């Protein structure tokens, strides 16, 4: 199998060099970019398996790059954030970043996160050979095995995480889960993110599933407790 290619977009050369060194040791092939414009060009030009994207960059910041890449690509993007405000922005905006890690980070954690994000893509690519297991909830059809969702017969574009959250809740209809439980069950114990990630994912999911995301019929909020799935 070809080596997976990781693009590192980071203007601090010392950080970029040490990440590159460690990734190559793990068998990845690595490309680097030291400013935002070069980063965007390479992100779109070299089809990396994952982009490691710093936020503060000369010429164009990481948020802008993330948004631009997402217009045409579903490549996993792991943001490198330095401040709490940046984390807020990654979580709060519709950037489409898959994950973030806060500086300073441990190299072992970074490598684990990179591998986990790439594994998820491989996993989705292999789903097409699975047998269908379609379950119907009102106007929604969820193929639990192939990770496909249709609403009124039309296919919805969900990210893997959005699908996993939907599947988890739909398989446990009417049972209420706290944000902490969902983070642990759907994101997994190795995930270091915070519970706002759950709210952001629920919001995105509602925008895709619901006729009116302000008045949801499928994914319901139980005030002060958490979320549950309801058959409309
Ligand atoms: Ca920087």
Boltz pocket constraint, residues with backbone or C-beta under 6 A from the ligand:
constraints:
  - pocket:
      binder: B
      contacts: [[A, 10], [A, 11], [A, 12], [A, 54], [A, 55], [A, 56], [A, 57]]
      max_distance: 6.0
